[in-house]
Amino acid sequence: DRVYFPYEISLRWPPFKRVPKFRPKPVDLIPAQLKSKPPLRTKIILNGSELGENLIWKVDADKIKVFEDKKTLVFYVQLSDKIRLEKVYTFYPDRYRADLEIRYYGIEPDPKKSAVEFELSFIFEPLSRLARINFHGPIIYTGKKLVKVHLKELNKKPHSEKIADWAGFTDSYFLSALLAPKDAPFSVLAFYSGPEELLKKKKASKEYSLKITTQPSARILSKK
């Protein structure tokens, strides 16, 4: 993203092909096609009741700067005088990982009737030269094996894993993944989430998603 190299290296002859001058741009980890949709969505089911996407969460800061020490950003919603939920994000200056903890105040979530669903999306570019060389798509670690889900399979039917330690999408350079706590593995469903008419177009960009479901720990925090 910073250096202009005037040649494109190819596995075919000729091995070097001159490319026109271009201006390097910063790396954007969120595909432009997803900007109308949050790249990471969450849905909370609390004791059988689904908290809809229209629920308005407030945030405790307009912005944070992470330089020397870790910083937290708290989203919160007051469901009643006694019940409050928080989504606490923790960011670190020396690692690419961020933590998310969902806290329940004034109510005890029943693990049999409660769940948190995360949905993560990925745009596959079939015309990308790197996509033909490297694996691009969903990748799931079950604790015993690493599962690469090929996109041709997802075009026909979803792929599910009942227990996973982590799951995400990988391309040539980056892995975007959700990691479960050691004592709380989650289930994963990988599926095609774009328009059906694009499936027949080999050159069209296509959207795929992961739905990751976990049960909350059954512990109650004191009301703030």
C-alpha positions as CSV (number, residue, x, y, z in Angstrom):
1,D,0.0,0.0,0.0
2,R,3.0,2.3,0.2
3,V,5.5,1.3,-2.6
4,Y,4.9,1.6,-6.3
5,F,6.5,-1.4,-8.2
6,P,6.4,-1.0,-12.0
7,Y,6.1,-4.7,-12.8
8,E,3.5,-7.4,-12.2
9,I,4.9,-10.8,-11.4
10,S,3.1,-13.6,-13.2
11,L,3.4,-17.4,-13.1
12,R,3.0,-17.4,-16.9
13,W,5.3,-16.3,-19.6
14,P,6.5,-13.5,-19.7
15,P,7.1,-13.5,-15.9
16,F,7.2,-9.7,-15.7
17,K,4.6,-7.4,-17.1
18,R,4.9,-3.7,-16.9
19,V,2.0,-1.9,-15.2
20,P,1.0,1.8,-15.4
21,K,2.0,4.2,-12.7
22,F,-0.5,4.3,-9.8
23,R,-0.8,6.1,-6.5
24,P,-0.7,3.7,-3.5
25,K,-3.8,3.8,-1.2
26,P,-4.2,2.7,2.4
27,V,-5.4,-0.8,3.0
28,D,-9.1,-1.0,3.7
29,L,-10.1,-4.2,5.6
30,I,-13.8,-3.5,5.0
31,P,-14.9,-4.2,1.4
32,A,-16.7,-1.3,-0.2
33,Q,-19.6,-3.5,-1.1
34,L,-20.3,-4.0,2.7
35,K,-20.4,-0.4,3.7
36,S,-24.2,-0.4,3.6
37,K,-24.1,-3.3,6.1
38,P,-22.1,-3.5,9.3
39,P,-19.3,-6.0,8.8
40,L,-19.9,-7.6,12.2
41,R,-23.6,-7.9,13.3
42,T,-24.8,-9.1,16.7
43,K,-28.1,-10.4,17.8
44,I,-28.9,-11.1,21.5
45,I,-31.6,-13.6,22.5
46,L,-32.3,-13.2,26.3
47,N,-34.4,-15.8,28.0
48,G,-36.4,-16.5,24.9
49,S,-36.8,-12.9,23.8
50,E,-34.9,-11.5,20.8
51,L,-33.5,-8.1,21.1
52,G,-34.0,-6.6,17.6
53,E,-31.6,-4.7,15.4
54,N,-33.7,-1.5,16.0
55,L,-32.6,-1.5,19.7
56,I,-30.7,1.8,20.2
57,W,-27.4,1.4,22.1
58,K,-25.6,4.4,23.6
59,V,-21.9,4.7,23.8
60,D,-19.7,6.1,26.6
61,A,-17.2,7.9,24.4
62,D,-17.2,9.6,21.0
63,K,-13.7,8.3,20.1
64,I,-10.8,6.6,21.8
65,K,-7.0,6.7,21.0
66,V,-5.0,3.5,21.7
67,F,-1.3,4.3,22.0
68,E,0.4,3.2,25.2
69,D,-2.2,1.2,27.0
70,K,-5.4,-0.7,26.3
71,K,-8.7,1.2,26.0
72,T,-12.3,0.2,26.4
73,L,-15.4,1.3,24.6
74,V,-18.8,0.5,26.2
75,F,-22.1,0.3,24.3
76,Y,-25.1,0.1,26.7
77,V,-28.8,-0.2,26.7
78,Q,-31.3,0.1,29.6
79,L,-34.1,-2.4,29.0
80,S,-35.9,-1.4,32.3
81,D,-35.2,0.3,35.6
82,K,-33.3,-2.8,36.7
83,I,-32.1,-4.5,33.6
84,R,-29.1,-3.1,31.7
85,L,-26.9,-4.7,29.0
86,E,-23.4,-3.7,28.0
87,K,-21.1,-4.6,25.1
88,V,-17.6,-3.9,26.2
89,Y,-14.9,-3.7,23.5
90,T,-11.2,-3.7,24.6
91,F,-8.5,-2.5,22.1
92,Y,-4.8,-3.0,22.6
93,P,-1.9,-0.9,21.2
94,D,0.4,-3.9,20.5
95,R,-1.9,-6.5,19.0
96,Y,-4.4,-6.8,16.2
97,R,-6.9,-8.6,18.5
98,A,-9.8,-6.8,20.2
99,D,-12.0,-8.3,23.0
100,L,-15.7,-8.2,23.3
101,E,-17.6,-9.0,26.5
102,I,-21.4,-8.8,26.8
103,R,-22.5,-8.1,30.4
104,Y,-25.9,-8.5,31.9
105,Y,-27.0,-6.5,34.8
106,G,-30.2,-7.2,36.8
107,I,-31.1,-10.4,35.0
108,E,-29.7,-13.9,34.8
109,P,-29.5,-15.3,31.2
110,D,-30.7,-18.9,31.0
111,P,-28.2,-20.7,28.8
112,K,-31.0,-22.9,27.4
113,K,-33.1,-19.9,26.3
114,S,-30.4,-17.4,25.6
115,A,-27.8,-16.9,22.9
116,V,-25.6,-14.4,21.2
117,E,-25.4,-14.6,17.4
118,F,-22.6,-12.9,15.5
119,E,-22.6,-12.5,11.7
120,L,-19.5,-11.8,9.8
121,S,-19.4,-11.1,6.0
122,F,-16.8,-11.4,3.3
123,I,-16.7,-10.3,-0.4
124,F,-15.1,-12.8,-2.8
125,E,-13.6,-11.2,-6.0
126,P,-13.4,-14.0,-8.6
127,L,-11.3,-11.9,-11.0
128,S,-8.6,-11.3,-8.3
129,R,-5.3,-12.9,-9.5
130,L,-4.4,-13.7,-5.9
131,A,-7.7,-15.5,-5.4
132,R,-6.6,-18.0,-8.0
133,I,-3.3,-18.6,-6.3
134,N,-4.2,-18.6,-2.6
135,F,-7.3,-19.8,-0.6
136,H,-9.9,-17.2,-0.1
137,G,-12.9,-18.0,2.0
138,P,-14.3,-19.3,5.3
139,I,-11.9,-21.1,7.6
140,I,-12.9,-22.9,10.9
141,Y,-10.8,-24.4,13.6
142,T,-12.8,-27.1,15.5
143,G,-10.1,-27.7,18.2
144,K,-9.0,-30.8,16.4
145,K,-8.8,-29.8,12.7
146,L,-8.7,-26.8,10.4
147,V,-11.6,-26.8,8.0
148,K,-11.3,-24.7,4.8
149,V,-14.8,-24.3,3.3
150,H,-14.6,-24.0,-0.5
151,L,-16.9,-21.4,-2.0
152,K,-18.2,-23.7,-4.7
153,E,-19.7,-25.8,-1.9
154,L,-21.4,-22.8,-0.3
155,N,-23.0,-21.9,-3.6
156,K,-24.9,-25.2,-3.3
157,K,-25.6,-25.5,0.4
158,P,-24.5,-24.1,3.8
159,H,-21.7,-25.7,5.8
160,S,-22.1,-26.1,9.6
161,E,-19.8,-27.0,12.5
162,K,-21.3,-27.7,15.9
163,I,-18.2,-26.9,17.9
164,A,-15.4,-24.4,17.0
165,D,-12.6,-22.6,18.8
166,W,-12.5,-19.9,16.1
167,A,-13.9,-19.1,12.7
168,G,-13.4,-16.4,10.1
169,F,-12.5,-15.5,6.5
170,T,-9.0,-15.5,5.0
171,D,-7.5,-14.1,1.9
172,S,-4.0,-13.7,0.6
173,Y,-2.8,-11.4,3.4
174,F,-5.4,-11.1,6.2
175,L,-7.5,-13.3,8.4
176,S,-10.7,-11.7,10.0
177,A,-11.9,-14.1,12.7
178,L,-13.9,-14.4,15.9
179,L,-12.2,-16.4,18.7
180,A,-14.2,-18.1,21.5
181,P,-13.2,-18.2,25.1
182,K,-11.6,-21.6,26.0
183,D,-14.5,-22.6,28.1
184,A,-17.2,-21.5,25.7
185,P,-16.8,-22.9,22.1
186,F,-19.4,-21.8,19.6
187,S,-21.3,-23.3,16.6
188,V,-20.7,-22.0,13.1
189,L,-22.8,-21.8,9.9
190,A,-21.2,-20.7,6.7
191,F,-23.4,-19.7,3.8
192,Y,-23.8,-17.7,0.6
193,S,-25.6,-14.4,1.5
194,G,-25.7,-12.5,-1.7
195,P,-28.4,-12.2,-4.4
196,E,-29.3,-15.5,-6.0
197,E,-28.9,-14.1,-9.6
198,L,-25.2,-13.5,-9.0
199,L,-24.5,-17.2,-8.4
200,K,-24.7,-17.8,-12.2
201,K,-22.3,-15.0,-13.0
202,K,-18.8,-16.4,-12.7
203,K,-17.1,-12.9,-12.9
204,A,-19.4,-11.2,-10.4
205,S,-18.4,-10.4,-6.8
206,K,-20.2,-12.5,-4.3
207,E,-21.0,-12.1,-0.6
208,Y,-20.6,-14.9,1.9
209,S,-21.3,-14.9,5.7
210,L,-20.6,-16.7,8.9
211,K,-23.2,-17.0,11.6
212,I,-21.5,-17.8,14.9
213,T,-23.7,-18.7,17.9
214,T,-22.7,-18.9,21.6
215,Q,-24.5,-19.3,24.9
216,P,-23.9,-16.7,27.6
217,S,-22.4,-17.8,30.9
218,A,-25.1,-18.0,33.6
219,R,-23.8,-15.4,36.0
220,I,-25.5,-12.2,37.2
221,L,-23.8,-8.9,37.8
222,S,-24.9,-6.3,40.3
223,K,-26.9,-3.4,39.0
224,K,-25.0,-0.2,38.3
